[in-house]
Amino acid sequence: MTTTTLNSLARASSAYLRSAMHQPVQWHEWGEEAFALAKRENKPILLDIGAVWCHWCHVMDRESYDSPEIAQIINTLFVAVKVDRDERPDIDSRYQIAVQSVSGQGGWPLTAFLTPDGKPFYGGTYFPPDEGYGRPSFRRVLLSIANAYQEKNSDVLDQAKLVESAITHAESHGAAQADFSPRVIHDIAQSALKMFDARNGGFGSAPKFPHSSAIDLLIDQYQSTGDERLRNVFVTTLEKMARGGVYDQLAGGFHRYSVDERWVVPHFEKMSYDNSELLKNYVHAYQVTGSEFFAGVARDIIRWMDEWLSDRERGGFYASQDADYSMDDDGDYFTWTLDEATAVLSEEEAKVACLYYDINEVGEMHHNPAKNVLYVRAPVEEIAKRLSLTRTGIEELLQSAKKKMYAARLQRPTPYVDKTVYVGWNGLCISAYLEAAKALKLDPARHFALRSLDRILSEAWNPERGLNHVIAYSDPSAQHRVVAGMLDDYAFTVIACLDAYEATADLSYFNFARSLVNAMVNRFFDATSGGFFDSELPRDQTALGVLGTPRKPFQDSPTPAGNPAAAITLLRLHGYTNVPSYREKAEQTLEVLGGSASQYGIFVSTYGIAAVHFMRPHTQVIIVGSDQFADELARTATASFALNRTVLKLAAGEAVPQNLPPALAETIPNLPALKSGKSVALICAGFSCQPPIFDPTQLAQQLAATRQGDH
């Protein structure tokens, strides 16, 4: 039940906050007004942090925040503040640490209780409306907390001090400071081998997340060492995931994670950043294995993102697709009863599809046991044998069944797509599209990525003001709130600019990368202790709540961590400029976690990727020429994968100083090989180039030798 009176979230920009504008709870946005009210009335703050894609946030909305009885308790005893974790990851990250220190739990919805000045003293995640499953009812929690705040205020304040201390120490990394050791790369790979689930793929047990940075690091390490154990980990993981229910078998694209160890039943929300990082994984796995299966999954991720998460008109990637289409739903849009499947398929198609996707009378969903999650149960060959049909016949029936089922699914009520355009996540998507376009020869993906980057640079970046975190909100009628860009926004956009430069040889992208990196260093770098702060909110008494607590993120969660991503930008720029301060700051950043990085294992895999960039020289394969032979050399150069290697193709007349970054401008134009007029490949590393290569076979051999030499 909702009231007809709107609360103050009607003025919010974010889709998650606006979804609660009709609730009877008198919500406030995060800001000085809410904190001033709490101090004036001496009430504790109830802080709810969630997201528009979050299933359990919707459940708690329906069960508790839509309830007039619960709303009355909240409105009488608390000042209620709601935060969108996608819009304000800086707020979310700090209160996650706080609640984990109190309850041992984290995630969304995050339900925290704060003193009027925003210091957390108690919290949890989802609280049910009634007692059960070892959890107190939300009503009881609210009344107990309000009572404790009034009757045992000194205890509450002492607890708040303890929690604040936990936040301060969680990511200060003071004791971890030490010289950087390349051994961390080996240690992360060993951690992955120990955690690897040999039967089902992936790492650890349920719930299972993809760990894309770990997979990329393993692919690179396999390439440089030839260790077949590493190959087995990433091949098994990527195959099992793509055949599981965590992968959308009809539309393409991945759900956020799997609730079981077999990748069968997912949490159904689909995030732009999960799909961008998995797209890179499948492209890189294709490059090192030649598996067309991996290439097909990569193309299908792009197909889904093109259809659902792209602003085709203006450029830009949307944030996410919700798990559910209503408060009472749990993945119903994506799942199938046997009757639903047979109603849209011919008898032959239904036989094949039910065997292939394991569609039965009883499925996997608890809330509706007739609902089946589609996953690949049996290989095509087995079904062909069982039905006495050819492999080709089965594949044709499967293709027609998939098309019909997808067409039928499109007629269902559709989960909400959050069309907010976040700058950092767009950086990740742009880089992934450019990687895929290069390896799979996908010109439309390349074109859309560049158009998206052009929009970001045009609308989000201002040299005086800096970079914004958001350039467009989902609801066009909502007022646009300016949220300052954070470390991730800068780092991911710089990487996208460098990738765009390498895809186009257009020096303007390189110049944007330099400007953004210089701004990133000025705004976030800690000149005293090294490393980067996650945001530039004031770290003093003017900060609201615990936002003044400095934070230097090194763990992936689940996007690549900001500090190693920033180090990668510095190292890549150093390779193009030979400016020592870039490499020095990257080293200082890696040293912040130098003494303890290995103990975090696969959870600091982006740190491992930064370590690879630091240990190996940034290698550029430069193709100069405009004929088919130059195209063949470029195809050879992009066919294989190494984290520290980039490919740059210049037209015959472009290899002149004014078209090149400083380090290349000093080496490339003076090479005698360019004067021959023939198309040529140059492998440059450590600010010098090897002898020119005119033959694609020789280029492939030399790249393989360079890769082994790196190890």
C-alpha positions in Angstrom: 0.0 0.0 0.0 1.3 3.5 -0.8 0.2 7.0 0.0 -0.9 9.5 -2.5 1.3 12.2 -1.0 4.8 12.2 -2.4 7.8 12.3 -0.1 10.9 14.4 -0.9 12.3 11.7 -3.2 10.0 13.1 -5.9 12.8 15.7 -6.3 15.6 13.0 -6.6 17.4 12.2 -9.9 18.2 8.5 -9.4 15.7 5.8 -10.5 16.1 3.9 -7.2 15.3 6.9 -5.1 12.4 8.0 -7.3 10.9 4.5 -7.1 10.3 5.2 -3.4 8.6 8.6 -3.8 5.1 7.2 -3.2 6.1 5.3 0.0 4.6 6.5 3.4 8.1 6.8 4.8 9.2 10.4 4.9 12.5 9.7 3.1 15.2 12.3 2.7 18.1 12.3 0.2 21.7 12.3 1.6 22.5 15.9 2.4 22.9 18.6 5.0 19.1 19.0 5.4 18.6 15.5 6.7 21.6 15.7 9.1 20.4 19.1 10.4 16.9 17.7 11.1 18.3 14.7 13.0 20.4 16.9 15.2 17.6 19.4 15.8 15.2 16.6 16.8 17.9 14.4 18.4 16.8 11.4 16.4 18.9 8.5 15.1 19.2 8.2 11.3 17.9 5.2 9.4 20.1 4.8 6.3 18.9 2.6 3.5 21.4 2.0 0.7 20.2 -0.1 -2.3 19.9 -0.1 -6.1 17.1 -0.2 -8.7 18.3 -3.7 -9.8 18.4 -5.2 -6.4 15.8 -8.0 -5.7 16.0 -7.9 -1.9 15.7 -4.1 -1.9 12.4 -4.5 -3.7 11.3 -7.2 -1.2 12.1 -4.9 1.7 10.3 -2.1 0.0 7.2 -4.2 -0.4 7.2 -5.8 3.0 8.3 -2.9 5.2 8.7 0.5 3.6 5.3 0.3 1.9 3.7 -0.5 5.3 1.9 2.4 7.0 2.5 0.8 10.4 6.3 0.5 9.8 6.4 4.0 8.2 4.7 5.5 11.2 7.4 4.0 13.5 10.2 5.3 11.2 8.7 8.7 10.8 8.1 9.2 14.5 11.5 7.8 15.8 14.0 8.3 13.0 15.1 10.6 10.2 15.1 8.3 7.2 17.7 8.7 4.5 17.8 6.7 1.2 20.9 6.4 -1.0 21.4 4.8 -4.4 24.7 2.8 -4.3 25.3 3.3 -8.0 24.9 7.0 -7.8 27.0 7.3 -4.6 29.5 4.4 -4.3 31.6 6.6 -2.0 28.8 6.6 0.6 28.0 2.9 0.1 31.6 1.7 0.4 32.2 3.3 3.8 28.9 2.2 5.3 29.4 -1.3 4.0 32.6 -1.5 6.0 30.7 -0.2 9.0 27.9 -2.7 8.9 30.3 -5.6 8.2 32.2 -4.6 11.3 29.0 -4.7 13.4 27.1 -7.7 11.9 29.6 -9.6 9.7 27.3 -9.0 6.8 27.3 -6.7 3.8 25.4 -6.3 0.6 22.1 -4.7 -0.4 19.8 -3.5 0.9 22.2 -2.1 3.5 20.2 -1.0 6.6 22.3 1.1 8.9 21.5 3.1 12.0 23.5 6.3 12.6 23.9 9.0 15.2 22.5 12.4 14.1 26.0 13.3 12.8 26.1 10.2 10.6 28.3 7.9 12.6 27.1 4.3 12.3 26.4 2.2 15.5 24.3 -0.7 14.2 23.2 -2.3 11.0 22.4 -5.3 8.8 21.1 -6.0 5.3 17.6 -7.3 4.7 15.3 -7.4 7.8 12.1 -9.5 7.4 8.7 -8.1 8.5 8.2 -11.0 10.9 10.6 -13.0 13.1 12.1 -16.0 11.4 15.2 -17.6 10.0 17.2 -16.4 13.0 16.5 -12.8 12.1 14.5 -10.3 14.3 11.5 -8.6 12.7 12.2 -5.1 11.3 9.6 -3.7 13.6 11.4 -5.1 16.6 14.8 -3.8 15.3 13.4 -0.3 14.8 11.8 -0.1 18.3 14.9 -1.6 20.0 17.3 0.8 18.2 15.2 3.9 19.0 15.0 2.8 22.6 18.7 2.2 22.9 19.5 5.5 21.4 17.4 7.4 23.9 18.0 5.2 27.0 21.6 4.1 26.5 23.0 7.0 24.5 26.5 6.8 25.9 26.7 3.1 24.9 25.5 4.0 21.4 28.1 6.8 21.1 30.9 4.4 22.3 29.8 1.8 19.7 29.8 4.5 17.0 33.4 5.4 17.9 34.4 1.7 17.6 32.7 1.4 14.2 34.3 4.6 12.9 37.7 3.2 14.0 37.0 0.0 12.0 36.2 2.1 8.9 39.4 4.1 9.3 41.6 1.0 9.6 39.8 -1.0 6.9 41.6 0.6 4.0 44.3 2.8 5.4 46.9 0.1 4.5 49.5 1.8 6.8 51.0 -1.5 7.9 50.9 -3.0 4.4 53.3 -0.4 2.9 56.4 -2.2 1.5 58.5 -2.5 -1.6 56.6 -3.9 -4.5 57.2 -7.6 -5.2 56.5 -9.2 -8.6 55.8 -12.4 -6.7 52.3 -11.2 -6.1 51.4 -12.3 -9.7 52.4 -15.9 -9.0 50.6 -15.7 -5.6 47.3 -14.6 -7.1 47.6 -17.4 -9.8 48.2 -19.9 -7.0 45.2 -18.6 -5.0 43.1 -19.1 -8.1 44.3 -22.6 -8.5 43.5 -23.4 -4.9 40.0 -21.9 -5.0 39.2 -23.4 -8.4 36.1 -25.6 -8.5 37.3 -28.3 -11.0 33.9 -29.8 -11.4 31.8 -26.7 -12.0 34.4 -24.0 -12.9 34.7 -20.8 -11.0 36.2 -20.1 -7.6 35.0 -21.2 -4.2 31.5 -22.4 -3.5 28.0 -20.8 -3.7 27.2 -18.0 -4.2 29.5 -17.8 -7.2 30.7 -14.5 -8.9 32.7 -14.3 -12.1 36.0 -12.7 -10.9 36.8 -11.4 -14.4 40.1 -9.7 -13.5 41.4 -13.0 -12.1 40.4 -14.8 -15.3 42.2 -12.1 -17.5 45.3 -12.5 -15.3 45.2 -16.3 -15.7 44.8 -16.0 -19.5 47.9 -13.7 -19.6 49.9 -15.9 -17.3 49.1 -19.0 -19.4 50.2 -17.2 -22.5 53.6 -16.3 -20.9 54.2 -19.6 -19.0 52.4 -22.3 -21.0 51.1 -23.7 -17.7 48.2 -26.0 -18.7 46.7 -25.9 -15.2 46.0 -22.2 -15.7 44.4 -22.9 -19.1 42.2 -25.5 -17.5 40.9 -23.0 -14.9 39.8 -20.3 -17.4 38.6 -22.6 -20.1 36.5 -24.7 -17.7 35.1 -21.6 -15.9 34.2 -19.7 -19.1 32.6 -22.8 -20.7 30.6 -23.7 -17.5 29.4 -20.2 -17.0 28.2 -19.8 -20.6 26.4 -23.1 -20.5 24.8 -22.2 -17.1 21.6 -20.3 -16.2 23.8 -17.4 -15.1 24.1 -16.8 -18.8 20.9 -15.6 -20.6 20.6 -18.5 -23.1 18.1 -16.6 -25.3 19.2 -13.0 -25.4 22.9 -13.3 -24.5 24.6 -11.5 -21.6 25.3 -12.6 -18.0 23.3 -12.2 -14.8 25.1 -10.8 -11.8 26.0 -14.1 -10.0 24.9 -17.6 -9.3 23.2 -18.7 -6.1 24.5 -22.3 -6.6 27.9 -23.7 -7.3 26.8 -25.1 -10.7 26.0 -21.6 -12.3 22.4 -22.8 -12.8 20.2 -20.4 -10.7 21.3 -16.8 -11.0 20.4 -13.6 -9.3 18.7 -12.3 -12.4 19.8 -8.6 -12.5 22.2 -7.9 -15.4 24.9 -5.2 -14.9 26.8 -3.3 -17.6 30.1 -3.7 -15.8 29.8 -7.5 -15.3 29.1 -7.9 -19.0 31.9 -5.6 -20.1 34.5 -7.4 -18.1 33.2 -10.9 -19.1 33.2 -9.7 -22.7 36.9 -9.0 -22.4 37.4 -12.5 -20.8 35.7 -14.3 -23.7 37.5 -12.2 -26.3 40.9 -12.9 -24.7 40.1 -16.6 -24.2 39.2 -16.7 -27.9 42.5 -15.1 -28.8 44.6 -17.7 -26.9 42.5 -20.8 -27.6 41.0 -20.1 -31.0 37.7 -21.5 -29.6 34.7 -20.3 -31.8 32.5 -21.1 -28.8 34.1 -18.2 -26.8 33.9 -15.9 -29.9 30.2 -16.7 -30.1 29.6 -15.9 -26.5 31.4 -12.6 -26.9 29.3 -11.7 -30.0 26.1 -12.6 -28.0 27.1 -10.3 -25.1 27.4 -7.5 -27.6 24.1 -8.4 -29.2 22.4 -8.1 -25.8 24.2 -4.9 -24.8 23.3 -3.4 -28.2 19.7 -4.3 -27.8 19.1 -3.5 -24.1 21.9 -1.3 -22.6 22.8 1.1 -25.4 21.6 4.6 -26.3 21.7 3.9 -30.1 20.8 7.5 -30.9 23.4 9.4 -28.9 25.9 6.9 -27.8 26.5 5.7 -24.2 25.8 2.5 -22.2 23.0 2.2 -19.7 23.6 0.9 -16.2 21.6 -2.3 -15.6 18.5 -4.4 -16.1 16.5 -5.3 -13.1 15.9 -8.9 -11.9 12.2 -8.5 -11.6 9.3 -6.7 -13.2 7.2 -6.3 -10.1 7.5 -6.5 -6.3 6.1 -10.0 -6.2 8.3 -11.4 -9.0 11.5 -13.4 -8.8 13.0 -13.8 -12.3 9.7 -14.7 -14.0 10.6 -12.8 -17.1 13.7 -15.0 -17.7 12.3 -18.4 -16.6 9.9 -20.9 -18.2 7.3 -23.5 -17.2 7.0 -26.6 -19.4 3.6 -25.3 -20.6 5.0 -21.9 -21.5 7.7 -23.5 -23.6 5.5 -26.1 -25.4 2.9 -23.4 -26.1 5.3 -21.5 -28.5 7.2 -24.4 -30.0 6.4 -27.1 -32.5 6.5 -30.7 -31.1 9.9 -31.3 -32.6 11.3 -28.1 -31.3 9.9 -28.7 -27.9 11.5 -32.1 -27.6 14.9 -30.8 -28.5 14.7 -27.6 -26.4 13.4 -29.4 -23.3 16.3 -31.9 -23.5 18.9 -29.2 -24.2 17.7 -26.7 -21.6 16.4 -29.2 -19.0 12.8 -27.9 -19.1 10.6 -30.1 -16.9 7.3 -30.1 -14.9 9.4 -29.2 -11.9 12.1 -26.5 -12.3 14.6 -24.7 -10.1 12.7 -21.7 -8.7 11.5 -21.9 -5.0 8.8 -19.3 -5.3 7.2 -21.2 -8.3 8.5 -24.8 -8.6 7.1 -25.0 -12.2 9.5 -22.4 -13.4 12.7 -23.6 -15.1 16.0 -21.6 -15.5 17.3 -22.3 -19.0 20.8 -23.9 -18.9 22.6 -26.4 -21.2 21.9 -29.8 -19.7 23.0 -32.1 -22.5 25.4 -31.6 -25.5 23.9 -31.5 -29.0 25.6 -34.8 -29.9 23.9 -36.6 -27.1 20.5 -35.3 -28.0 21.0 -36.2 -31.7 21.8 -39.7 -30.7 18.8 -40.0 -28.4 16.4 -38.6 -30.9 18.0 -40.4 -33.9 18.6 -37.0 -35.7 21.7 -35.4 -37.2 23.7 -32.8 -35.3 22.8 -30.3 -38.0 19.1 -31.1 -37.6 19.3 -30.6 -33.8 21.1 -27.3 -34.2 18.5 -26.0 -36.7 15.7 -27.0 -34.4 17.5 -25.3 -31.4 18.0 -22.1 -33.4 14.3 -21.9 -34.4 13.2 -22.8 -30.8 15.5 -20.0 -29.4 14.1 -17.4 -31.8 10.5 -18.4 -30.9 11.1 -18.4 -27.2 12.9 -15.1 -27.3 10.1 -13.6 -29.3 7.5 -14.9 -26.8 9.6 -13.6 -23.9 9.6 -10.1 -25.4 5.8 -10.1 -25.1 6.1 -10.5 -21.3 6.2 -7.6 -18.8 9.9 -6.6 -18.9 12.2 -5.8 -16.0 13.2 -2.2 -15.7 16.3 -1.0 -17.6 18.1 1.8 -15.7 19.1 4.1 -18.5 21.4 6.2 -16.3 24.7 6.7 -18.1 27.5 6.4 -15.5 30.9 7.6 -16.7 33.1 5.0 -15.1 31.0 2.0 -16.2 30.9 3.5 -19.7 34.7 3.5 -19.7 34.7 -0.2 -19.0 32.1 -0.9 -21.7 33.9 1.2 -24.3 37.2 -0.6 -23.6 35.5 -4.0 -23.9 33.8 -3.1 -27.2 37.0 -1.9 -28.6 38.8 -5.1 -27.6 36.1 -7.2 -29.1 36.0 -5.1 -32.3 39.7 -5.5 -32.8 39.8 -9.3 -32.2 36.5 -10.2 -33.9 36.5 -7.6 -36.7 33.3 -6.0 -35.5 33.2 -2.5 -37.1 29.7 -1.6 -35.7 31.0 -2.3 -32.1 34.0 -0.1 -32.7 31.9 2.7 -34.1 29.5 2.6 -31.2 32.3 2.5 -28.6 33.9 5.6 -30.1 30.6 7.5 -30.4 30.0 6.7 -26.7 33.4 7.9 -25.7 33.0 11.1 -27.7 29.7 11.7 -25.8 31.4 11.1 -22.4 34.3 13.5 -23.2 31.9 16.1 -24.5 29.3 16.0 -21.7 31.2 14.7 -18.6 34.6 16.4 -18.9 35.5 20.0 -18.2 39.2 20.8 -17.6 38.4 23.3 -14.8 35.5 21.4 -13.2 36.8 17.9 -13.8 34.9 14.8 -14.7 31.3 14.0 -13.7 30.1 10.7 -12.3 26.8 10.7 -14.3 25.9 12.3 -17.6 22.3 11.3 -17.9 19.6 9.9 -15.6 17.1 7.2 -16.4 14.0 9.4 -16.0 14.2 12.3 -18.4 11.8 14.3 -16.3 14.0 14.2 -13.2 16.2 17.1 -12.4 19.9 16.4 -13.3 22.1 16.2 -10.2 25.8 16.9 -10.7 27.8 14.2 -8.9 31.6 14.8 -9.0 33.6 12.1 -10.7 35.4 9.6 -8.5 38.7 7.7 -8.9 37.0 4.9 -10.9 35.4 7.4 -13.3 38.8 8.9 -14.1 40.8 5.7 -14.3 38.3 3.8 -16.5 37.8 6.8 -18.8 41.6 7.2 -19.2 41.9 3.5 -20.1 39.1 3.9 -22.6 40.8 6.9 -24.2 44.1 5.0 -24.5 42.2 2.1 -26.1 40.5 4.5 -28.5 43.8 6.0 -29.5 45.2 2.5 -30.2 42.0 1.7 -32.2 42.1 4.8 -34.3 45.6 6.4 -34.1 43.7 9.7 -33.5 46.1 11.6 -31.2 43.2 13.6 -29.7 42.2 10.6 -27.6 45.8 10.3 -26.3 45.7 14.0 -25.4 42.4 13.5 -23.5 44.0 10.6 -21.6 47.0 12.8 -20.5 44.7 15.6 -19.4 42.5 13.2 -17.4 45.4 11.5 -15.8 46.9 14.8 -14.7 43.6 15.8 -13.2 43.3 12.4 -11.5 46.7 12.8 -9.9 45.9 16.3 -8.8 42.6 15.4 -7.3 43.2 12.0 -5.8 46.9 11.1 -5.4 48.2 11.0 -1.8 51.6 12.7 -2.2 52.6 11.8 1.4 51.9 8.0 1.5 51.3 7.1 -2.2 48.2 5.7 -3.7 44.9 7.3 -4.6 41.9 8.2 -2.5 38.6 7.0 -4.0 36.9 10.5 -4.0 37.8 14.1 -3.4 35.1 14.8 -0.9 36.5 16.9 2.0 38.5 14.8 4.5 37.8 17.1 7.4 35.0 18.3 9.7 32.8 19.5 6.8 32.2 16.0 5.4 28.9 14.5 6.2 28.7 11.2 8.1 31.9 9.2 7.6 32.6 10.6 4.1 35.7 12.3 5.6 37.3 8.9 6.3 40.0 8.4 3.7 39.7 5.3 1.5 42.2 3.8 -0.9 40.5 0.9 -2.7 42.7 -2.0 -3.8 40.2 -4.9 -3.8 38.0 -5.6 -6.8 34.4 -5.3 -5.7 33.1 -6.4 -8.3 34.4 -3.7 -10.7 38.2 -3.4 -11.0 39.7 -1.6 -8.0 40.5 2.1 -8.4 44.1 2.1 -7.3 45.5 -0.6 -9.5 43.4 0.7 -12.4 45.0 4.2 -11.8 48.4 2.5 -11.7 47.7 0.9 -15.1 46.8 4.3 -16.6 50.1 5.7 -15.4 52.2 2.8 -16.7 50.5 2.8 -20.1 51.0 6.6 -20.4 54.7 6.2 -19.3 55.1 3.8 -22.2 54.0 6.5 -24.6 55.7 9.5 -23.0 58.8 8.3 -21.0 57.8 10.8 -18.3 59.4 9.3 -15.2 56.8 10.7 -12.7 54.1 8.5 -14.2 56.0 5.3 -13.5 57.1 6.6 -10.1 53.6 7.3 -9.0 52.5 3.9 -10.2 55.2 2.3 -8.2 54.3 4.3 -5.1 50.7 3.2 -5.6 51.6 -0.5 -5.8 53.8 -0.1 -2.7 50.8 0.9 -0.6 49.7 -2.7 -0.6 53.2 -4.1 -1.3 53.5 -5.8 2.1 50.2 -7.7 2.1 48.8 -7.9 -1.5 49.4 -11.6 -1.7 47.2 -12.4 1.2 44.1 -11.1 -0.7 44.5 -13.7 -3.5 42.1 -13.4 -6.4 40.3 -10.4 -4.8 43.2 -8.2 -5.8 43.5 -9.5 -9.4 43.5 -6.0 -10.9 46.5 -5.3 -8.7 48.1 -8.4 -10.3 47.3 -7.0 -13.7 48.9 -3.7 -12.7 51.9 -5.7 -11.5 52.2 -7.3 -15.0 52.2 -3.9 -16.5 54.9 -2.7 -14.1 57.2 -5.8 -14.5 57.0 -6.0 -18.3 57.9 -3.2 -20.7 54.9 -1.6 -22.4 55.1 -3.1 -25.8 53.7 -1.4 -28.9 53.3 -3.3 -32.2 53.1 -0.6 -34.8 51.9 -1.3 -38.3 52.7 1.3 -40.9 51.0 1.0 -44.3 47.7 1.4 -46.1 47.5 -1.7 -48.3 46.2 -5.2 -47.8 49.6 -6.4 -46.7 49.4 -3.8 -43.8 45.9 -5.2 -42.9 47.4 -8.7 -42.8 50.2 -7.6 -40.5 47.6 -5.9 -38.3 45.4 -9.1 -38.2 48.5 -11.1 -37.1 49.3 -8.6 -34.4 45.8 -8.6 -32.9 45.3 -12.4 -33.2 47.1 -13.1 -29.9 46.8 -11.5 -26.4 49.2 -10.1 -23.8 48.2 -7.6 -21.1 51.1 -5.3 -21.7 50.9 -5.3 -25.5 49.0 -2.9 -27.8 48.6 -2.7 -31.5 48.7 0.7 -33.4 48.0 0.9 -37.1 49.2 4.0 -38.9 48.5 4.9 -42.6 51.6 5.3 -44.7 51.8 9.1 -44.2 50.8 9.2 -40.5 54.1 8.1 -39.0 55.3 11.7 -38.5 56.2 13.3 -35.1 53.1 15.6 -34.9 50.8 12.5 -35.2 52.5 10.5 -32.4 52.9 10.5 -28.7 56.2 11.8 -27.4 58.1 8.5 -27.0 57.0 7.2 -30.4 57.7 10.5 -32.0 61.3 10.2 -31.0 61.8 6.7 -32.4 59.4 5.8 -35.2 59.7 8.6 -37.9 63.5 8.2 -38.0 63.6 4.5 -38.9 65.0 3.8 -42.3 62.4 1.0 -42.9 59.7 3.6 -43.3 61.5 5.1 -46.2 61.1 1.9 -48.3 57.4 2.6 -48.9 56.6 -1.1 -48.0 54.1 -1.9 -45.3 56.0 -2.8 -42.1 55.5 -4.0 -38.5 57.7 -2.6 -35.7 57.8 -4.1 -32.2 58.8 -1.4 -29.8 59.4 -1.8 -26.1 61.5 0.0 -23.5 61.6 3.1 -25.8 63.4 1.3 -28.7 62.3 -0.8 -31.6 63.4 -4.2 -32.9 64.4 -4.5 -36.6 61.4 -4.1 -39.0 59.3 -7.1 -39.9 57.7 -7.3 -43.4 56.3 -10.9 -43.2 53.2 -11.8 -41.1 54.6 -15.3 -40.2 57.8 -13.8 -39.0 55.7 -11.2 -36.9 53.7 -14.0 -35.3 57.0 -15.9 -34.4 58.6 -12.7 -33.0 55.5 -11.9 -30.9 55.5 -15.4 -29.5 59.2 -15.1 -28.7 58.6 -11.7 -27.0 55.8 -13.2 -24.9 58.1 -16.0 -23.6 60.9 -13.5 -23.1 58.5 -11.4 -20.9 58.2 -14.3 -18.5 
